[in-house]
Amino acid sequence: MKDIAVALGCSVATVSLALRNDFRISEAMRARVTLQARKMGYKPNPLVSSLIAYRRKPGHSEAGTLAVLTKFGVLQNRWKFDDYFYFYSRLWNGLVERSAELGFRVEEVPLAGTENEGNKLTRIFRTRGIKGIILFPGGPLHQPYPAMDWRHFSVVAAAFHSEELPVHRVASDHAQAMKTAIQHVVALGYRRPGLALTPFLDPGIRFAMSGRFLAWQQGIAPDLRVPLIESKAPELDRKAFELWVRRHQPDVILSLTDEHYGWLRAMKSQKASRIDFVHLAKKENSPLAGVNLRSHEVGRSVINTLARELYLNHSDIPKVPELILVSGEWQDGHSVRRKIATDK
């Protein structure tokens, strides 16, 4: 740093701050320092840099705290544990587990009613020395995150829920999960799979499942293609589901919620009783067949990605956001038959 300072005619402190991308140094000066450092073969040690940045902070005992921004309006211990919240709870557990292994701790920050308090949250986090932020999925799609000064934070989003901020993101690979489910049902002899997906969830996962399903349908005979359920309501209602089943007669239904399995089993027609079921977000201990999205591993990967950004002293919205996808795995269950070729 002394050599760089001499070459540029500035102080060592200026070089030090510029190499850490400190906004007290002008953008032009930071660019000059970075260019000169590159010319002179300067290579920072990210672990040492991170430690120095941590120890320089006032009140640095909280520098190991990661803020998890949620939109539920209540703390995690009051979340509802239905199908959707099961995914979130497993994701949360993965975050907490991996954070502890790496020496961090997570602190939940419910955002309901704070949309216009970005400056306040920025001051609070900076005062406490919190540099790592996780954007948690769930809650209203239209509700934005507060407009914080992201230059001071490393940020990683979990799942696809809110995309107004182009940050690094870790999510389940929903397209791969759909591909896996289709491969298994076709191998078992099913010919007319139907996809029951709620209008609320479909855009929340970037239409990854419906898109992959519709693409696969283009390769089968038109008379075997079961259309998607037509529904304008955010949540799929039972009446629309039953009408769809009776009208199109799929031989197996693919769905993200086991509520649809209950509706299917409650239908009293003989044809409906022969329709099987695949859960596209299967719980670990569920007896249903389906794909486990491994949201627990998504949570762990979120922390790995955020730790990398912190160790490298990266902050602000990245110029090139990365997307890391965690593959799901097929798990057998009683809701599909072993082989149905002889049933045709």
N, C-alpha and C positions, 0 to 999 in steps of 0.2 A: 504493500500500500504506500510505503514511503517513496518507492521508485515511481509509482504512478503519479503521486502528488508532485514530485519534482518535475516529471515530464510535462505535466499540465499547468504547473505554477499555481497550485492550490494547496490547501491544508490536507493533512492525513485524515482529519475528522470528516472533511467533505467527501473524500474518497470512500471512507468507511460507510457513511450514510448513503452515498450514491449506489454503492455495491449492494446495499440492502434495500434498494428501491424506495428509500425514505422520501416522502413527499415534501419534506422541508427543503429538499434540494430541487432546483428547477429541472424540468424535463430535459431541457437542452444540455444541462451540465451532467445529468445522469447518463445521457446518451454518450457524451464525450468520454466520461469515465469508463463506461462499459466497453466502448470501442478501444480505448487505450489499454484496458485490462486484457482484452482479447488479443491485441497485437503483442502484448508482453507475455502471453502464455499463462495469465492468472487463472487458477482453477480453485474455487472455494471448496472447503470441506463442509458439506451440508449439515452433518451432525454437529460439528463444532459451531457452525454459524447459528444453528437453531438453539444450541445451549447458551451461546452468548446473548442472543436476542431474548431468551427466556430470563436470564439472570439480570439483564438491564432493566426489566420492567419493574415499576413500582408495584408493590404488592404481588410479586411474581408467584406467590403460593397458589394463585388461581390460574396461572398460565396453562396448567394441565387440564382445565375445564373446557369441555366442548358443549356449546349451546345447541340444543335440538329444537328447532322452530316447528311447532305443530299448529294445525288449524281447528282442532277439535273443541277448543274452548274450555276443556277440563283436563286435569292431569291424568297420566297414564293409568293410574290405579282405579279410575272411574270410567274407563272406556268400556263399551259394550263388547261382549265376546261372541258376536255372531260370525257368519262366514267372513265378512269383510274385515272385522276387527281381529279375527284370528290371524290373518295375514300380517296386520300391523303389529300385533303383540309379539309374533315370532320375529318380525323385523326388529322391533325394539329390543328384545332379548339378545339378538345377535349384536346390536350396537353396544349394549351394556357389557356383554361378555368380552368382546374383543377390546373395548376401551380399557377395561380393567387389566387385561393381559399386557397392554402396551403402556400402562401407567397413567392413563387418562381417566377422567370421570365425566359422565354426561349429566347435563342439567336441562330439564324440559322447560320450554318457554311457550305456553299456550298463547296464540296470537289473536284470539277473538277480540275485536274492538280496538286493535292496535295498528290498523292499516295506515294511519296518518302519524305514527309515532316513530318513524324510522330514525330521525335525528336523536331522539331520546334513547332508543335502544343502542344506537351506535355509541353514544357517550357512556352508557352503563357498561357495555361490554369492554370498551377501551379502558375505562377506569379500573375494571376488575382484571384486566390483562387477558381477557378471553379473545383468542385469535381464530379458533376453529368453529365453524358453523355448519350444521347439518339441516337441510330442508327436508322435512318429513312429509310423506304423502297423506292423503285423506282430507276430509272436510270439503267445503264447497269449491268447485273448480274455478268459479268466477272470483273468489276472494284472493286478492294479490298478497304477496309478502310485503312487509313495510319497505319503503324506499330508503334503505340504509346506505351508508357510505362504504361500499364493499371493498374499497381500496385497502382497508385495514384488516381484512379477514380472508382466511382460506375457506372456501365454501364448496360443499359437495351435496348434491341432491340424491335422495333415495327414491327409486321408482320413477314412474312417468307422470305422476299426478299433475304437478304444476310446472309449466314450461316457460313462464314469462322471463325467467333468468337463464341465459345460456351458460350454465356452469357444468363442471364435471358431474357425471351422473352414473349411478350403479342401479341396475334394475334386473328383474327376472326376464329371461328371454321367452316372452309369450309366443312369439312366432315358432320358436323351436319346440315349445311345449305343445302347440297345436299340431306341428308336424309329427311329433312323437305319438300323440294320441291317435292321429289318423293312421299312422303306420300300424299301430297295434290293432285297431278295430278292423282294418282291412285284412290284416293277417289272420284275424279270428273268423273272417267270413262275412262281416257286415257289409251291406251294399248301399244302404241309404242313411248315412249319418246325418243328423240334424244338429245345428248349433243354436242353443238357446242362450242368448247374451243380452243383458240389459242395456238399454240406451245410455244409462249413466256410466257403466263400466267401459263400454266400447271405446269412446273417445279418450277415456282416462288412461288407456293402455295403447294409445296411438293406433287403434284399429288393427293391432298386430295379429290378434287371433282371427277376427272376422276376415281380414285381408288374406291371411294364409289359407283359411278355409275356402274362401271363394276362388282363390287361385287354384287350389287342388281340384275343385269341382269342374274346372274347365277341361280336365283330362278324363272325365267320366261321361257316360251317356247322359244326354239331357233329361231323360225320363227318370234317372236316378238322383238328380239334384234336388235336394230339399232346400227351399228358400229360407232366408232368415226371417225371424218373426217381425212382423210389422207392428210397431208400437210407438206412439208419440210421447207416452209418459216416461219420465226418467227411470222409473222402476217397472219391470215387467210384471203385469198383474196376472193373476191366476186364470182369469177368464180368457185372456188373449193366448196364454200358454196352452190351455186345454183345446181351444179352437184350432190352434196351429197343429197340435198333435193329431187331432181327429181328421183334419183336412189333408195333411201331407204324409201321415203314417211313416215317420222315420223308424228304422229298426234299432237305432241306438241314438241317444241324445247326449251331446257334449255340452257341459255347462260349468260355470264358475261357482255355482252355489248349490248346496245339497237341499235347499228348500224346493228346488225344481224336482228333485228325486222324490220328495214327499208328495208333491202334487201328482207326479206321474203314478206313483203307487196307489194314490187315493182314487184315481180314475177307475171306474167299475167296468169298462168295456173289456171284452176278451182280447181285442187287438192291442189295447194299451198295456195289458198285463204282460205281453210278450216283448215290449220295448225295453231295451236295456239302457244303462246309464254309465257315463264316464265323467268324473269330476276333474275339471281342469285346474283346480287349486286344492288338491287333496290334502287333508290333514294327515299328520304322521300316523295317528292311531285309528284313522277312519277305516271301516270295513269296505268302503266303496273302492272300486277300481278308478285309477286316474293318474294324473301327473302331479307330483309334489314339486311346487315351484321353489322350494328351499329358501323361503324368505329369511330364515335365520342366517343362511350363508350370505344373502344380500346385505344384511346388516353388518356382518363381519367385513365384507368387502368395502362397504362404505367407509368404515373406520380405517382400513388399510390405505384407501385412496386419500383420505383426509390427512392421515399421518404422513404420507409421502409429501403432500403439499406443505405441511407444517415444517417437516425436516428440511425441505428445499427452500423454505422462506418464500414460497409463492403466495401472493395475495391478489385480490381484485378479481373481476370477471375475466376468465381466461380468453385469450384471442382464439384459441382452438379448443373448444370444449371436447372432452373425451366421453365416450359412452361405453361402460363395461357391463356386459350381460352375463348373468349367472344361469347356467342351464338347469332345467328341471329333470326329473327322472320318473319313469313309469313305475307304478306300483300296482300289483294285482289286487283284485277284490271280488266280492260276490256279485257285484252289480253288472258284470258281463259274463257270458258263457265262455268255456274254454275253446270251443269250436262250434260254429253253427252251420257249417256247410251242409250237414245232413238234415237241417231243419227246413231247408228251402223247399 
